[in-house]
Structures are given as C-alpha cells and as structure tokens.
Amino acid sequence: MSRKQENIGIEVNELTGRKVPTWEVVVPKKFQIGLIELVDGKYRVTSSKSNSVMYAKTLDAGISDLLAYFTLHEK
C-alpha cells in the first residue's frame, strides 16, 4: 500500500572545518535527515536516525537517495 504524497521542504548546508567536504540535509527548524561527505570521489550518504550508509556519484543523487530512504524508512 502506498503512502499519500507530500512535499518535504529541506535545506542543504555545507559544513566547514571538516577534513572532507561535508553537507547536512535538514528539515528547517525540525531535525537533520543526514550527512553527505565527498570521500575518494564518491558521495557517502549517512542517514541520521539509523546510520545507514549509501553511496552516490553526484551530490544531487545523494540528496535524492537520502530523501527516498527517509521517506520509506524513517518517517
């Protein structure tokens, strides 16, 4: 059975002061969905709640994967 579709407003913020380029994906004023890090030419996507790790070729693909994982497993 499928869920009712809804829009999720998100922000992608670059974090400074880290060894590798890192971005956080957040729902504004609520919670962090996950982190995306550029490691060895791949984007490592880590969900905040379950610490599941996925890999993507681009930052956009990483964001999409993280949102899909969040919608299916953590919401």
Secondary structure as the mmCIF struct_conf table of DSSP 4:
data_model
#
loop_
_struct_conf.conf_type_id
_struct_conf.id
_struct_conf.beg_label_comp_id
_struct_conf.beg_label_asym_id
_struct_conf.beg_label_seq_id
_struct_conf.end_label_comp_id
_struct_conf.end_label_asym_id
_struct_conf.end_label_seq_id
HELX_LH_PP_P HELX_LH_PP_P1 SER A 2 GLN A 5
STRN STRN1 GLU A 11 LEU A 15
HELX_LH_PP_P HELX_LH_PP_P2 THR A 16 THR A 16
BEND BEND1 GLY A 17 GLY A 17
BEND BEND2 LYS A 19 VAL A 20
STRN STRN2 THR A 22 VAL A 27
TURN_TY1_P TURN_TY1_P1 PRO A 28 LYS A 30
STRN STRN3 PHE A 31 VAL A 39
TURN_TY1_P TURN_TY1_P2 ASP A 40 GLY A 41
STRN STRN4 LYS A 42 SER A 47
TURN_TY1_P TURN_TY1_P3 SER A 48 SER A 50
STRN STRN5 VAL A 53 ALA A 56
BEND BEND3 LYS A 57 THR A 58
HELX_RH_AL_P HELX_RH_AL_P1 LEU A 59 TYR A 69
HELX_RH_PI_P HELX_RH_PI_P1 PHE A 70 GLU A 74
#
